[in-house]
């Protein structure tokens, strides 16, 4: 049986700006420190719950790339594949 997991990116600079009703750079949205920590905890939890993950597909948007790389690092997974359909 194949399982597919969908994971949203961690907290981003856009999330914080929207919460504070402030402007943000729409082109360079990246993870906040909290977002990086969320991604790391997600990777650790996935490692405990699922162990080996075959492939990680991710959107080419910066915050998604950051999240995928952090999770992959926690999973010791080098099989990452960017997919523009995930935008």
matplotlib code that plots the C-alpha trace (Angstrom):
import matplotlib.pyplot as plt

x = [0.0, 1.3, 0.8, 1.0, 1.6, 1.0, 2.9, 2.5, 5.6, 6.6, 5.8, 7.0, 7.7, 4.5, 2.5, 4.0, 3.4, -0.2, -0.8, 0.7, -1.1, 2.3, 3.8, 6.2, 8.3, 6.1, 9.1, 11.4, 9.1, 11.2, 10.9, 11.1, 13.1, 9.9, 9.2, 12.6, 12.0, 8.5, 10.1, 12.8, 10.2, 8.1, 11.0, 11.8, 8.1, 8.0, 11.2, 9.6, 6.2, 7.2, 10.9, 12.0, 10.2, 10.8, 10.6, 9.9, 8.2, 8.2, 7.1, 9.9, 8.7, 11.5, 9.7, 8.7, 12.2, 13.5, 10.9, 11.6, 15.4, 15.1, 12.7, 14.9, 17.9, 16.0, 15.0, 18.5, 16.7, 18.5, 15.6, 14.0, 12.1, 11.0, 7.5, 6.1, 2.6, 2.7, 2.7]
y = [0.0, 3.5, 6.4, 10.0, 12.7, 16.4, 18.8, 22.5, 24.7, 26.1, 29.6, 32.1, 35.8, 36.3, 34.5, 36.9, 40.0, 39.0, 38.4, 41.9, 43.5, 44.7, 44.7, 41.9, 41.0, 38.6, 37.4, 36.5, 34.9, 32.6, 30.6, 32.3, 30.7, 29.3, 27.9, 26.3, 24.7, 23.5, 21.8, 20.2, 18.8, 17.6, 15.7, 14.1, 13.1, 11.6, 9.7, 8.2, 7.6, 6.4, 5.8, 5.7, 8.0, 7.1, 10.6, 14.2, 16.3, 20.0, 23.3, 25.5, 28.4, 29.3, 28.6, 25.2, 24.4, 25.3, 23.2, 20.2, 20.4, 20.6, 17.6, 15.7, 16.4, 15.0, 11.9, 11.5, 11.4, 12.6, 11.9, 15.3, 16.3, 19.8, 19.8, 23.1, 21.5, 22.0, 25.8]
z = [0.0, -0.9, 1.5, 0.4, 3.0, 2.4, 4.6, 4.5, 4.9, 8.3, 9.4, 6.9, 6.8, 5.0, 7.7, 10.3, 8.2, 7.5, 11.3, 12.0, 9.1, 7.6, 4.2, 3.1, 0.1, -1.9, -4.0, -1.1, 1.4, 3.6, 6.8, 10.1, 12.9, 14.2, 10.7, 10.6, 14.0, 12.9, 9.9, 12.0, 14.4, 11.5, 10.1, 13.5, 13.9, 10.4, 11.2, 14.3, 12.8, 9.3, 9.2, 5.6, 3.2, -0.5, -2.1, -1.1, -3.7, -3.1, -4.7, -6.1, -3.8, -1.4, 1.9, 0.5, -0.6, 2.8, 4.5, 2.3, 2.8, 6.6, 6.7, 4.3, 6.5, 9.5, 7.5, 6.0, 2.7, -0.5, -2.8, -3.2, -6.4, -7.2, -8.9, -10.3, -10.2, -6.4, -6.6]

ax = plt.figure().add_subplot(projection="3d")
ax.plot(x, y, z, "-o")
ax.set_aspect("equal")
plt.show()
